[in-house]
Amino acid sequence: MSNPILRLVAEQKAQVGEEVIVWVRIEDFYEVFGEDAKVCARELDLTLTSREVLRGPLEQRVPMAGVPVYAIERYVRKLVEKGYRTVTLTPEEGEA
């Protein structure tokens, strides 16, 4: 996996469990990827979009959803109330 953001998500999931929804802070948003994005889009009525992870002839996209930083607590609370476990990551400069 060459994308640094997705690598961070995979490393975190290896530590906390695949079932935990991992939010990653990217500038002014917290974003979720892959199956986490699909769950959040469905459970939180978020728009499901995608992010390019490979360019060129082998272009690849991964599902993505996000919320503004100021709203993350509200969305995490909704997920927890529905029985989900979540974690938020704020990567250091250069990690993402």
N, CA, C and O atoms as CSV, one atom per row, in Angstrom:
chain,resi,resn,atom,element,x,y,z
A,1,MET,N,N,0.859,-1.169,0.000
A,1,MET,CA,C,0.000,0.000,0.000
A,1,MET,C,C,0.904,1.231,0.000
A,1,MET,O,O,1.611,1.479,0.976
A,2,SER,N,N,0.885,1.997,-1.082
A,2,SER,CA,C,1.826,3.098,-1.221
A,2,SER,C,C,1.288,4.422,-0.675
A,2,SER,O,O,2.079,5.330,-0.420
A,3,ASN,N,N,0.000,4.560,-0.491
A,3,ASN,CA,C,-0.558,5.812,-0.010
A,3,ASN,C,C,-0.313,5.950,1.492
A,3,ASN,O,O,-0.718,5.074,2.256
A,4,PRO,N,N,0.345,7.037,1.939
A,4,PRO,CA,C,0.673,7.148,3.367
A,4,PRO,C,C,-0.544,7.219,4.284
A,4,PRO,O,O,-0.495,6.711,5.404
A,5,ILE,N,N,-1.615,7.829,3.840
A,5,ILE,CA,C,-2.820,7.910,4.673
A,5,ILE,C,C,-3.417,6.531,4.877
A,5,ILE,O,O,-3.752,6.147,5.997
A,6,LEU,N,N,-3.547,5.791,3.789
A,6,LEU,CA,C,-4.114,4.444,3.901
A,6,LEU,C,C,-3.198,3.521,4.689
A,6,LEU,O,O,-3.672,2.610,5.368
A,7,ARG,N,N,-1.900,3.745,4.607
A,7,ARG,CA,C,-0.955,2.956,5.401
A,7,ARG,C,C,-1.172,3.235,6.890
A,7,ARG,O,O,-1.160,2.307,7.698
A,8,LEU,N,N,-1.373,4.515,7.263
A,8,LEU,CA,C,-1.667,4.855,8.655
A,8,LEU,C,C,-2.945,4.175,9.146
A,8,LEU,O,O,-2.990,3.647,10.258
A,9,VAL,N,N,-3.975,4.194,8.311
A,9,VAL,CA,C,-5.247,3.557,8.672
A,9,VAL,C,C,-5.030,2.060,8.885
A,9,VAL,O,O,-5.512,1.501,9.870
A,10,ALA,N,N,-4.309,1.406,7.968
A,10,ALA,CA,C,-4.060,-0.034,8.086
A,10,ALA,C,C,-3.266,-0.357,9.350
A,10,ALA,O,O,-3.564,-1.334,10.037
A,11,GLU,N,N,-2.261,0.458,9.659
A,11,GLU,CA,C,-1.471,0.241,10.877
A,11,GLU,C,C,-2.329,0.394,12.128
A,11,GLU,O,O,-2.208,-0.389,13.070
A,12,GLN,N,N,-3.191,1.401,12.133
A,12,GLN,CA,C,-4.065,1.621,13.301
A,12,GLN,C,C,-5.047,0.464,13.459
A,12,GLN,O,O,-5.266,-0.022,14.569
A,13,LYS,N,N,-5.639,0.022,12.341
A,13,LYS,CA,C,-6.592,-1.087,12.406
A,13,LYS,C,C,-5.906,-2.366,12.900
A,13,LYS,O,O,-6.523,-3.171,13.596
A,14,ALA,N,N,-4.642,-2.550,12.543
A,14,ALA,CA,C,-3.891,-3.716,13.024
A,14,ALA,C,C,-3.748,-3.665,14.547
A,14,ALA,O,O,-3.691,-4.707,15.200
A,15,GLN,N,N,-3.690,-2.472,15.105
A,15,GLN,CA,C,-3.545,-2.328,16.558
A,15,GLN,C,C,-4.874,-2.413,17.304
A,15,GLN,O,O,-4.953,-3.037,18.362
A,16,VAL,N,N,-5.924,-1.786,16.753
A,16,VAL,CA,C,-7.184,-1.669,17.499
A,16,VAL,C,C,-8.270,-2.632,17.041
A,16,VAL,O,O,-9.247,-2.849,17.757
A,17,GLY,N,N,-8.107,-3.210,15.859
A,17,GLY,CA,C,-9.104,-4.150,15.339
A,17,GLY,C,C,-9.748,-3.632,14.069
A,17,GLY,O,O,-10.006,-2.436,13.930
A,18,GLU,N,N,-10.000,-4.528,13.159
A,18,GLU,CA,C,-10.582,-4.177,11.855
A,18,GLU,C,C,-11.970,-3.558,11.977
A,18,GLU,O,O,-12.387,-2.794,11.106
A,19,GLU,N,N,-12.697,-3.885,13.063
A,19,GLU,CA,C,-14.070,-3.390,13.203
A,19,GLU,C,C,-14.132,-1.938,13.674
A,19,GLU,O,O,-15.197,-1.322,13.623
A,20,VAL,N,N,-13.022,-1.389,14.127
A,20,VAL,CA,C,-12.984,-0.013,14.629
A,20,VAL,C,C,-12.918,0.959,13.452
A,20,VAL,O,O,-12.103,0.789,12.545
A,21,ILE,N,N,-13.768,1.965,13.473
A,21,ILE,CA,C,-13.779,2.988,12.426
A,21,ILE,C,C,-12.673,3.992,12.721
A,21,ILE,O,O,-12.622,4.580,13.802
A,22,VAL,N,N,-11.792,4.180,11.749
A,22,VAL,CA,C,-10.631,5.057,11.918
A,22,VAL,C,C,-10.834,6.351,11.135
A,22,VAL,O,O,-10.920,6.338,9.907
A,23,TRP,N,N,-10.910,7.468,11.859
A,23,TRP,CA,C,-11.001,8.804,11.267
A,23,TRP,C,C,-9.598,9.391,11.234
A,23,TRP,O,O,-8.855,9.277,12.209
A,24,VAL,N,N,-9.227,10.023,10.112
A,24,VAL,CA,C,-7.912,10.654,9.982
A,24,VAL,C,C,-8.105,12.146,9.713
A,24,VAL,O,O,-8.838,12.534,8.803
A,25,ARG,N,N,-7.439,12.974,10.516
A,25,ARG,CA,C,-7.534,14.417,10.284
A,25,ARG,C,C,-6.639,14.801,9.113
A,25,ARG,O,O,-5.441,14.519,9.099
A,26,ILE,N,N,-7.255,15.449,8.137
A,26,ILE,CA,C,-6.545,15.954,6.974
A,26,ILE,C,C,-6.974,17.411,6.813
A,26,ILE,O,O,-8.065,17.713,6.329
A,27,GLU,N,N,-6.089,18.290,7.232
A,27,GLU,CA,C,-6.346,19.729,7.255
A,27,GLU,C,C,-7.575,20.033,8.103
A,27,GLU,O,O,-7.547,19.804,9.312
A,28,ASP,N,N,-8.655,20.543,7.508
A,28,ASP,CA,C,-9.831,20.956,8.280
A,28,ASP,C,C,-10.933,19.905,8.343
A,28,ASP,O,O,-12.065,20.216,8.714
A,29,PHE,N,N,-10.613,18.657,7.983
A,29,PHE,CA,C,-11.607,17.586,7.969
A,29,PHE,C,C,-11.065,16.332,8.632
A,29,PHE,O,O,-9.856,16.109,8.694
A,30,TYR,N,N,-11.994,15.517,9.127
A,30,TYR,CA,C,-11.683,14.141,9.505
A,30,TYR,C,C,-12.284,13.276,8.412
A,30,TYR,O,O,-13.457,13.423,8.070
A,31,GLU,N,N,-11.481,12.374,7.864
A,31,GLU,CA,C,-11.931,11.531,6.760
A,31,GLU,C,C,-11.818,10.063,7.137
A,31,GLU,O,O,-10.966,9.665,7.932
A,32,VAL,N,N,-12.707,9.267,6.541
A,32,VAL,CA,C,-12.690,7.810,6.696
A,32,VAL,C,C,-12.601,7.201,5.306
A,32,VAL,O,O,-13.038,7.808,4.328
A,33,PHE,N,N,-12.041,6.012,5.218
A,33,PHE,CA,C,-11.759,5.393,3.929
A,33,PHE,C,C,-12.245,3.942,3.866
A,33,PHE,O,O,-12.439,3.290,4.892
A,34,GLY,N,N,-12.433,3.463,2.656
A,34,GLY,CA,C,-12.791,2.064,2.431
A,34,GLY,C,C,-14.133,1.700,3.037
A,34,GLY,O,O,-15.110,2.439,2.909
A,35,GLU,N,N,-14.169,0.547,3.702
A,35,GLU,CA,C,-15.413,0.076,4.317
A,35,GLU,C,C,-15.895,1.026,5.409
A,35,GLU,O,O,-17.100,1.184,5.606
A,36,ASP,N,N,-14.958,1.661,6.121
A,36,ASP,CA,C,-15.345,2.644,7.139
A,36,ASP,C,C,-16.155,3.775,6.500
A,36,ASP,O,O,-17.146,4.228,7.073
A,37,ALA,N,N,-15.740,4.227,5.323
A,37,ALA,CA,C,-16.460,5.298,4.628
A,37,ALA,C,C,-17.868,4.846,4.252
A,37,ALA,O,O,-18.822,5.614,4.377
A,38,LYS,N,N,-17.998,3.614,3.797
A,38,LYS,CA,C,-19.320,3.093,3.433
A,38,LYS,C,C,-20.238,3.028,4.653
A,38,LYS,O,O,-21.412,3.389,4.568
A,39,VAL,N,N,-19.705,2.567,5.791
A,39,VAL,CA,C,-20.493,2.494,7.030
A,39,VAL,C,C,-20.906,3.898,7.469
A,39,VAL,O,O,-22.071,4.130,7.795
A,40,CYS,N,N,-19.963,4.825,7.478
A,40,CYS,CA,C,-20.269,6.188,7.931
A,40,CYS,C,C,-21.261,6.875,7.003
A,40,CYS,O,O,-22.145,7.596,7.466
A,41,ALA,N,N,-21.125,6.661,5.706
A,41,ALA,CA,C,-22.071,7.259,4.766
A,41,ALA,C,C,-23.484,6.756,5.052
A,41,ALA,O,O,-24.441,7.530,5.049
A,42,ARG,N,N,-23.601,5.466,5.296
A,42,ARG,CA,C,-24.909,4.865,5.558
A,42,ARG,C,C,-25.465,5.283,6.914
A,42,ARG,O,O,-26.618,5.703,7.010
A,43,GLU,N,N,-24.657,5.172,7.954
A,43,GLU,CA,C,-25.130,5.409,9.319
A,43,GLU,C,C,-25.277,6.887,9.674
A,43,GLU,O,O,-26.091,7.246,10.525
A,44,LEU,N,N,-24.486,7.747,9.018
A,44,LEU,CA,C,-24.484,9.169,9.367
A,44,LEU,C,C,-25.050,10.047,8.258
A,44,LEU,O,O,-25.056,11.273,8.372
A,45,ASP,N,N,-25.522,9.422,7.195
A,45,ASP,CA,C,-26.082,10.152,6.053
A,45,ASP,C,C,-25.052,11.128,5.466
A,45,ASP,O,O,-25.368,12.282,5.177
A,46,LEU,N,N,-23.813,10.640,5.297
A,46,LEU,CA,C,-22.753,11.431,4.682
A,46,LEU,C,C,-22.669,11.095,3.203
A,46,LEU,O,O,-23.103,10.025,2.776
A,47,THR,N,N,-22.118,11.998,2.432
A,47,THR,CA,C,-21.887,11.739,1.012
A,47,THR,C,C,-20.685,10.822,0.863
A,47,THR,O,O,-19.614,11.099,1.403
A,48,LEU,N,N,-20.863,9.734,0.136
A,48,LEU,CA,C,-19.774,8.808,-0.157
A,48,LEU,C,C,-19.123,9.253,-1.455
A,48,LEU,O,O,-19.783,9.371,-2.488
A,49,THR,N,N,-17.847,9.494,-1.393
A,49,THR,CA,C,-17.093,9.898,-2.580
A,49,THR,C,C,-15.885,8.968,-2.684
A,49,THR,O,O,-15.909,7.869,-2.130
A,50,SER,N,N,-14.844,9.385,-3.376
A,50,SER,CA,C,-13.648,8.547,-3.454
A,50,SER,C,C,-12.418,9.421,-3.563
A,50,SER,O,O,-12.500,10.597,-3.919
A,51,ARG,N,N,-11.280,8.830,-3.253
A,51,ARG,CA,C,-9.995,9.518,-3.326
A,51,ARG,C,C,-9.061,8.680,-4.188
A,51,ARG,O,O,-9.018,7.455,-4.082
A,52,GLU,N,N,-8.324,9.364,-5.033
A,52,GLU,CA,C,-7.347,8.689,-5.881
A,52,GLU,C,C,-6.173,8.226,-5.024
A,52,GLU,O,O,-5.619,9.005,-4.248
A,53,VAL,N,N,-5.797,6.960,-5.165
A,53,VAL,CA,C,-4.651,6.450,-4.419
A,53,VAL,C,C,-3.502,6.057,-5.333
A,53,VAL,O,O,-2.355,5.983,-4.891
A,54,LEU,N,N,-3.796,5.806,-6.595
A,54,LEU,CA,C,-2.762,5.546,-7.598
A,54,LEU,C,C,-3.125,6.319,-8.849
A,54,LEU,O,O,-4.291,6.372,-9.239
A,55,ARG,N,N,-2.121,6.920,-9.479
A,55,ARG,CA,C,-2.358,7.674,-10.701
A,55,ARG,C,C,-1.839,6.910,-11.906
A,55,ARG,O,O,-1.114,5.923,-11.783
A,56,GLY,N,N,-2.235,7.399,-13.076
A,56,GLY,CA,C,-1.723,6.822,-14.314
A,56,GLY,C,C,-2.569,5.678,-14.806
A,56,GLY,O,O,-3.753,5.581,-14.483
A,57,PRO,N,N,-1.952,4.799,-15.598
A,57,PRO,CA,C,-2.725,3.709,-16.215
A,57,PRO,C,C,-3.300,2.726,-15.194
A,57,PRO,O,O,-4.274,2.030,-15.481
A,58,LEU,N,N,-2.708,2.669,-14.019
A,58,LEU,CA,C,-3.204,1.763,-12.971
A,58,LEU,C,C,-4.035,2.525,-11.940
A,58,LEU,O,O,-4.119,2.119,-10.781
A,59,GLU,N,N,-4.651,3.633,-12.369
A,59,GLU,CA,C,-5.411,4.478,-11.438
A,59,GLU,C,C,-6.323,3.641,-10.555
A,59,GLU,O,O,-7.002,2.721,-11.012
A,60,GLN,N,N,-6.316,3.987,-9.299
A,60,GLN,CA,C,-7.137,3.282,-8.317
A,60,GLN,C,C,-7.758,4.319,-7.395
A,60,GLN,O,O,-7.112,5.302,-7.033
A,61,ARG,N,N,-9.007,4.101,-7.017
A,61,ARG,CA,C,-9.712,5.009,-6.108
A,61,ARG,C,C,-10.224,4.196,-4.918
A,61,ARG,O,O,-10.509,3.004,-5.035
A,62,VAL,N,N,-10.332,4.867,-3.776
A,62,VAL,CA,C,-10.837,4.225,-2.569
A,62,VAL,C,C,-12.024,5.049,-2.070
A,62,VAL,O,O,-11.983,6.278,-2.126
A,63,PRO,N,N,-13.099,4.383,-1.574
A,63,PRO,CA,C,-14.235,5.119,-1.030
A,63,PRO,C,C,-13.787,6.022,0.125
A,63,PRO,O,O,-12.905,5.661,0.904
A,64,MET,N,N,-14.416,7.207,0.220
A,64,MET,CA,C,-14.059,8.177,1.243
A,64,MET,C,C,-15.291,8.979,1.654
A,64,MET,O,O,-16.177,9.238,0.840
A,65,ALA,N,N,-15.334,9.367,2.928
A,65,ALA,CA,C,-16.341,10.294,3.443
A,65,ALA,C,C,-15.640,11.155,4.489
A,65,ALA,O,O,-14.619,10.754,5.048
A,66,GLY,N,N,-16.190,12.336,4.750
A,66,GLY,CA,C,-15.536,13.197,5.719
A,66,GLY,C,C,-16.494,14.169,6.379
A,66,GLY,O,O,-17.601,14.415,5.901
A,67,VAL,N,N,-16.025,14.717,7.505
A,67,VAL,CA,C,-16.781,15.740,8.240
A,67,VAL,C,C,-15.801,16.828,8.669
A,67,VAL,O,O,-14.612,16.558,8.837
A,68,PRO,N,N,-16.290,18.061,8.849
A,68,PRO,CA,C,-15.410,19.130,9.326
A,68,PRO,C,C,-14.896,18.832,10.735
A,68,PRO,O,O,-15.574,18.183,11.531
A,69,VAL,N,N,-13.702,19.310,11.024
A,69,VAL,CA,C,-13.093,19.082,12.338
A,69,VAL,C,C,-14.028,19.503,13.468
A,69,VAL,O,O,-14.153,18.790,14.464
A,70,TYR,N,N,-14.679,20.646,13.325
A,70,TYR,CA,C,-15.532,21.146,14.408
A,70,TYR,C,C,-16.726,20.230,14.708
A,70,TYR,O,O,-17.341,20.351,15.768
A,71,ALA,N,N,-17.059,19.317,13.790
A,71,ALA,CA,C,-18.236,18.460,13.967
A,71,ALA,C,C,-17.903,17.025,14.356
A,71,ALA,O,O,-18.815,16.224,14.560
A,72,ILE,N,N,-16.630,16.680,14.464
A,72,ILE,CA,C,-16.257,15.273,14.658
A,72,ILE,C,C,-16.864,14.670,15.921
A,72,ILE,O,O,-17.306,13.522,15.895
A,73,GLU,N,N,-16.895,15.407,17.011
A,73,GLU,CA,C,-17.433,14.841,18.257
A,73,GLU,C,C,-18.877,14.413,18.099
A,73,GLU,O,O,-19.269,13.362,18.606
A,74,ARG,N,N,-19.675,15.209,17.404
A,74,ARG,CA,C,-21.085,14.876,17.188
A,74,ARG,C,C,-21.217,13.583,16.375
A,74,ARG,O,O,-22.040,12.726,16.698
A,75,TYR,N,N,-20.410,13.445,15.325
A,75,TYR,CA,C,-20.508,12.253,14.486
A,75,TYR,C,C,-19.977,11.006,15.195
A,75,TYR,O,O,-20.546,9.923,15.058
A,76,VAL,N,N,-18.908,11.155,15.936
A,76,VAL,CA,C,-18.386,10.025,16.707
A,76,VAL,C,C,-19.426,9.586,17.735
A,76,VAL,O,O,-19.660,8.389,17.905
A,77,ARG,N,N,-20.047,10.534,18.415
A,77,ARG,CA,C,-21.081,10.205,19.402
A,77,ARG,C,C,-22.228,9.419,18.765
A,77,ARG,O,O,-22.716,8.452,19.350
A,78,LYS,N,N,-22.657,9.829,17.571
A,78,LYS,CA,C,-23.735,9.111,16.878
A,78,LYS,C,C,-23.329,7.674,16.568
A,78,LYS,O,O,-24.125,6.748,16.728
A,79,LEU,N,N,-22.089,7.493,16.126
A,79,LEU,CA,C,-21.623,6.135,15.837
A,79,LEU,C,C,-21.572,5.282,17.097
A,79,LEU,O,O,-21.990,4.125,17.086
A,80,VAL,N,N,-21.062,5.851,18.177
A,80,VAL,CA,C,-20.975,5.114,19.445
A,80,VAL,C,C,-22.368,4.738,19.929
A,80,VAL,O,O,-22.578,3.624,20.408
A,81,GLU,N,N,-23.318,5.656,19.808
A,81,GLU,CA,C,-24.695,5.364,20.209
A,81,GLU,C,C,-25.280,4.229,19.383
A,81,GLU,O,O,-26.178,3.530,19.852
A,82,LYS,N,N,-24.797,4.032,18.174
A,82,LYS,CA,C,-25.273,2.945,17.308
A,82,LYS,C,C,-24.468,1.664,17.503
A,82,LYS,O,O,-24.702,0.671,16.813
A,83,GLY,N,N,-23.517,1.684,18.446
A,83,GLY,CA,C,-22.764,0.474,18.769
A,83,GLY,C,C,-21.414,0.327,18.094
A,83,GLY,O,O,-20.779,-0.720,18.219
A,84,TYR,N,N,-20.960,1.341,17.387
A,84,TYR,CA,C,-19.658,1.275,16.715
A,84,TYR,C,C,-18.565,1.779,17.640
A,84,TYR,O,O,-18.813,2.568,18.552
A,85,ARG,N,N,-17.345,1.306,17.389
A,85,ARG,CA,C,-16.156,1.818,18.068
A,85,ARG,C,C,-15.389,2.662,17.069
A,85,ARG,O,O,-15.308,2.312,15.891
A,86,THR,N,N,-14.823,3.776,17.530
A,86,THR,CA,C,-14.090,4.659,16.638
A,86,THR,C,C,-12.789,5.130,17.277
A,86,THR,O,O,-12.610,5.061,18.493
A,87,VAL,N,N,-11.899,5.604,16.437
A,87,VAL,CA,C,-10.661,6.230,16.881
A,87,VAL,C,C,-10.362,7.365,15.905
A,87,VAL,O,O,-10.655,7.266,14.714
A,88,THR,N,N,-9.775,8.446,16.425
A,88,THR,CA,C,-9.387,9.549,15.552
A,88,THR,C,C,-7.863,9.679,15.563
A,88,THR,O,O,-7.226,9.565,16.609
A,89,LEU,N,N,-7.297,9.919,14.389
A,89,LEU,CA,C,-5.869,10.111,14.233
A,89,LEU,C,C,-5.589,11.514,13.727
A,89,LEU,O,O,-6.297,12.030,12.861
A,90,THR,N,N,-4.555,12.121,14.273
A,90,THR,CA,C,-4.062,13.397,13.757
A,90,THR,C,C,-2.598,13.161,13.398
A,90,THR,O,O,-1.721,13.248,14.257
A,91,PRO,N,N,-2.338,12.861,12.125
A,91,PRO,CA,C,-0.956,12.554,11.722
A,91,PRO,C,C,-0.027,13.735,11.931
A,91,PRO,O,O,-0.431,14.893,11.819
A,92,GLU,N,N,1.220,13.423,12.235
A,92,GLU,CA,C,2.254,14.453,12.361
A,92,GLU,C,C,2.562,14.989,10.968
A,92,GLU,O,O,2.311,14.317,9.967
A,93,GLU,N,N,3.098,16.181,10.907
A,93,GLU,CA,C,3.502,16.787,9.636
A,93,GLU,C,C,4.370,15.794,8.851
A,93,GLU,O,O,5.343,15.252,9.375
A,94,GLY,N,N,4.002,15.570,7.602
A,94,GLY,CA,C,4.771,14.671,6.749
A,94,GLY,C,C,4.313,13.228,6.766
A,94,GLY,O,O,4.708,12.452,5.896
A,95,GLU,N,N,3.480,12.841,7.743
A,95,GLU,CA,C,2.984,11.460,7.797
A,95,GLU,C,C,1.899,11.206,6.769
A,95,GLU,O,O,1.820,10.119,6.198
A,96,ALA,N,N,1.056,12.213,6.531
A,96,ALA,CA,C,-0.084,12.026,5.626
A,96,ALA,C,C,0.156,12.719,4.310
A,96,ALA,O,O,-0.696,12.671,3.422
